[in-house]
């Protein structure tokens, strides 16, 4: 899935670019780890990846999409299926009504 805001490389490219920013800003600071570039890439990958294996339980994005599927989309799909069944029953009733009217003529 590549949204326009993600660019052409998606989450992986974003992680690499943010890592590059971290590398470019390597001014000596006491409060930053020397491995900041790798840490930023890892965190971005664990957040934006769609992999079920990232971060042990899956990335934040993977877990969000899974919950969305289970808690929202499956409910909506079920309601749409019920609606379609009702529409089919109404169509069938209308056909029987037409048939009955034709038999009476």
ChimeraX commands (.cxc) that place a marker at each C-alpha (Angstrom):
marker #1 position 0.00,0.00,0.00 radius 0.5
marker #1 position 1.59,3.24,-1.13 radius 0.5
marker #1 position -0.21,6.40,-0.17 radius 0.5
marker #1 position 0.75,9.68,-1.84 radius 0.5
marker #1 position 2.20,10.95,1.43 radius 0.5
marker #1 position 4.44,7.89,1.75 radius 0.5
marker #1 position 6.21,8.59,-1.55 radius 0.5
marker #1 position 7.25,5.93,-3.99 radius 0.5
marker #1 position 9.05,3.66,-1.53 radius 0.5
marker #1 position 6.45,3.46,1.18 radius 0.5
marker #1 position 7.27,2.95,4.86 radius 0.5
marker #1 position 10.69,1.47,4.19 radius 0.5
marker #1 position 11.83,4.55,2.30 radius 0.5
marker #1 position 10.43,6.81,5.00 radius 0.5
marker #1 position 12.36,4.89,7.66 radius 0.5
marker #1 position 15.59,5.16,5.65 radius 0.5
marker #1 position 15.08,8.89,5.04 radius 0.5
marker #1 position 14.41,9.56,8.71 radius 0.5
marker #1 position 17.50,7.53,9.53 radius 0.5
marker #1 position 19.43,9.71,7.09 radius 0.5
marker #1 position 18.18,12.81,8.86 radius 0.5
marker #1 position 19.38,11.34,12.14 radius 0.5
marker #1 position 22.79,10.66,10.57 radius 0.5
marker #1 position 23.02,14.19,9.17 radius 0.5
marker #1 position 22.33,15.70,12.59 radius 0.5
marker #1 position 25.17,13.89,14.35 radius 0.5
marker #1 position 26.33,16.83,16.39 radius 0.5
marker #1 position 27.85,15.74,19.67 radius 0.5
marker #1 position 25.10,15.75,22.27 radius 0.5
marker #1 position 25.13,14.12,25.63 radius 0.5
marker #1 position 21.43,13.22,25.57 radius 0.5
marker #1 position 21.51,11.27,22.25 radius 0.5
marker #1 position 22.77,7.77,21.67 radius 0.5
marker #1 position 25.46,7.27,19.00 radius 0.5
marker #1 position 23.16,4.68,17.39 radius 0.5
marker #1 position 20.31,7.16,16.88 radius 0.5
marker #1 position 20.17,6.59,13.12 radius 0.5
marker #1 position 19.62,2.84,13.54 radius 0.5
marker #1 position 17.16,3.40,16.37 radius 0.5
marker #1 position 15.06,5.77,14.24 radius 0.5
marker #1 position 15.02,3.29,11.35 radius 0.5
marker #1 position 14.02,0.46,13.67 radius 0.5
marker #1 position 11.25,2.43,15.36 radius 0.5
marker #1 position 9.86,3.65,12.04 radius 0.5
marker #1 position 9.93,0.12,10.62 radius 0.5
marker #1 position 8.19,-1.29,13.70 radius 0.5
marker #1 position 5.56,1.44,13.46 radius 0.5
marker #1 position 4.87,1.64,9.72 radius 0.5
marker #1 position 5.60,-1.89,8.52 radius 0.5
marker #1 position 2.66,-4.07,7.56 radius 0.5
marker #1 position 4.50,-7.20,8.69 radius 0.5
marker #1 position 2.91,-9.50,11.28 radius 0.5
marker #1 position 6.43,-10.39,12.44 radius 0.5
marker #1 position 7.77,-6.92,13.19 radius 0.5
marker #1 position 8.25,-6.17,16.86 radius 0.5
marker #1 position 7.16,-9.60,18.09 radius 0.5
marker #1 position 3.37,-9.06,17.87 radius 0.5
marker #1 position 3.46,-7.23,14.58 radius 0.5
marker #1 position 3.95,-3.58,13.80 radius 0.5
marker #1 position 1.64,-0.91,15.16 radius 0.5
marker #1 position 0.21,-0.45,11.67 radius 0.5
marker #1 position -0.36,-4.21,11.26 radius 0.5
marker #1 position -2.14,-4.43,14.63 radius 0.5
marker #1 position -4.26,-1.36,13.80 radius 0.5
marker #1 position -5.30,-2.77,10.42 radius 0.5
marker #1 position -6.09,-6.15,12.00 radius 0.5
marker #1 position -8.27,-4.55,14.69 radius 0.5
marker #1 position -9.99,-2.39,12.08 radius 0.5
marker #1 position -10.76,-5.51,10.04 radius 0.5
marker #1 position -12.06,-7.48,13.03 radius 0.5
marker #1 position -13.95,-4.75,14.88 radius 0.5
marker #1 position -15.31,-2.60,12.06 radius 0.5
marker #1 position -15.11,-4.08,8.59 radius 0.5
marker #1 position -16.36,-7.55,9.53 radius 0.5
marker #1 position -19.39,-5.97,11.27 radius 0.5
marker #1 position -20.11,-3.77,8.26 radius 0.5
marker #1 position -19.71,-6.73,5.89 radius 0.5
marker #1 position -22.14,-8.75,8.01 radius 0.5
marker #1 position -24.71,-5.95,7.94 radius 0.5
marker #1 position -24.31,-5.56,4.17 radius 0.5
marker #1 position -24.83,-9.29,3.72 radius 0.5
marker #1 position -28.02,-9.15,5.82 radius 0.5
marker #1 position -29.21,-6.18,3.76 radius 0.5
marker #1 position -28.56,-8.08,0.53 radius 0.5
marker #1 position -30.52,-11.08,1.85 radius 0.5
marker #1 position -33.46,-8.82,2.66 radius 0.5
marker #1 position -33.32,-7.30,-0.81 radius 0.5
marker #1 position -33.32,-10.80,-2.33 radius 0.5
marker #1 position -36.36,-11.74,-0.24 radius 0.5
marker #1 position -38.20,-8.60,-1.35 radius 0.5
marker #1 position -37.38,-9.32,-5.00 radius 0.5
marker #1 position -38.61,-12.89,-4.60 radius 0.5
marker #1 position -41.82,-11.66,-2.95 radius 0.5
marker #1 position -42.37,-9.23,-5.83 radius 0.5
marker #1 position -41.90,-12.05,-8.36 radius 0.5
marker #1 position -44.44,-14.23,-6.52 radius 0.5
marker #1 position -46.85,-11.28,-6.39 radius 0.5
marker #1 position -46.47,-10.75,-10.16 radius 0.5
marker #1 position -47.01,-14.45,-10.81 radius 0.5
marker #1 position -50.14,-14.48,-8.64 radius 0.5
marker #1 position -51.53,-11.40,-10.41 radius 0.5
marker #1 position -50.89,-12.98,-13.83 radius 0.5
marker #1 position -52.71,-16.15,-12.76 radius 0.5
marker #1 position -55.76,-14.12,-11.70 radius 0.5
marker #1 position -56.10,-12.44,-15.09 radius 0.5
marker link #1:1,2 radius 0.2
marker link #1:2,3 radius 0.2
marker link #1:3,4 radius 0.2
marker link #1:4,5 radius 0.2
marker link #1:5,6 radius 0.2
marker link #1:6,7 radius 0.2
marker link #1:7,8 radius 0.2
marker link #1:8,9 radius 0.2
marker link #1:9,10 radius 0.2
marker link #1:10,11 radius 0.2
marker link #1:11,12 radius 0.2
marker link #1:12,13 radius 0.2
marker link #1:13,14 radius 0.2
marker link #1:14,15 radius 0.2
marker link #1:15,16 radius 0.2
marker link #1:16,17 radius 0.2
marker link #1:17,18 radius 0.2
marker link #1:18,19 radius 0.2
marker link #1:19,20 radius 0.2
marker link #1:20,21 radius 0.2
marker link #1:21,22 radius 0.2
marker link #1:22,23 radius 0.2
marker link #1:23,24 radius 0.2
marker link #1:24,25 radius 0.2
marker link #1:25,26 radius 0.2
marker link #1:26,27 radius 0.2
marker link #1:27,28 radius 0.2
marker link #1:28,29 radius 0.2
marker link #1:29,30 radius 0.2
marker link #1:30,31 radius 0.2
marker link #1:31,32 radius 0.2
marker link #1:32,33 radius 0.2
marker link #1:33,34 radius 0.2
marker link #1:34,35 radius 0.2
marker link #1:35,36 radius 0.2
marker link #1:36,37 radius 0.2
marker link #1:37,38 radius 0.2
marker link #1:38,39 radius 0.2
marker link #1:39,40 radius 0.2
marker link #1:40,41 radius 0.2
marker link #1:41,42 radius 0.2
marker link #1:42,43 radius 0.2
marker link #1:43,44 radius 0.2
marker link #1:44,45 radius 0.2
marker link #1:45,46 radius 0.2
marker link #1:46,47 radius 0.2
marker link #1:47,48 radius 0.2
marker link #1:48,49 radius 0.2
marker link #1:49,50 radius 0.2
marker link #1:50,51 radius 0.2
marker link #1:51,52 radius 0.2
marker link #1:52,53 radius 0.2
marker link #1:53,54 radius 0.2
marker link #1:54,55 radius 0.2
marker link #1:55,56 radius 0.2
marker link #1:56,57 radius 0.2
marker link #1:57,58 radius 0.2
marker link #1:58,59 radius 0.2
marker link #1:59,60 radius 0.2
marker link #1:60,61 radius 0.2
marker link #1:61,62 radius 0.2
marker link #1:62,63 radius 0.2
marker link #1:63,64 radius 0.2
marker link #1:64,65 radius 0.2
marker link #1:65,66 radius 0.2
marker link #1:66,67 radius 0.2
marker link #1:67,68 radius 0.2
marker link #1:68,69 radius 0.2
marker link #1:69,70 radius 0.2
marker link #1:70,71 radius 0.2
marker link #1:71,72 radius 0.2
marker link #1:72,73 radius 0.2
marker link #1:73,74 radius 0.2
marker link #1:74,75 radius 0.2
marker link #1:75,76 radius 0.2
marker link #1:76,77 radius 0.2
marker link #1:77,78 radius 0.2
marker link #1:78,79 radius 0.2
marker link #1:79,80 radius 0.2
marker link #1:80,81 radius 0.2
marker link #1:81,82 radius 0.2
marker link #1:82,83 radius 0.2
marker link #1:83,84 radius 0.2
marker link #1:84,85 radius 0.2
marker link #1:85,86 radius 0.2
marker link #1:86,87 radius 0.2
marker link #1:87,88 radius 0.2
marker link #1:88,89 radius 0.2
marker link #1:89,90 radius 0.2
marker link #1:90,91 radius 0.2
marker link #1:91,92 radius 0.2
marker link #1:92,93 radius 0.2
marker link #1:93,94 radius 0.2
marker link #1:94,95 radius 0.2
marker link #1:95,96 radius 0.2
marker link #1:96,97 radius 0.2
marker link #1:97,98 radius 0.2
marker link #1:98,99 radius 0.2
marker link #1:99,100 radius 0.2
marker link #1:100,101 radius 0.2
marker link #1:101,102 radius 0.2
marker link #1:102,103 radius 0.2
marker link #1:103,104 radius 0.2
marker link #1:104,105 radius 0.2
view
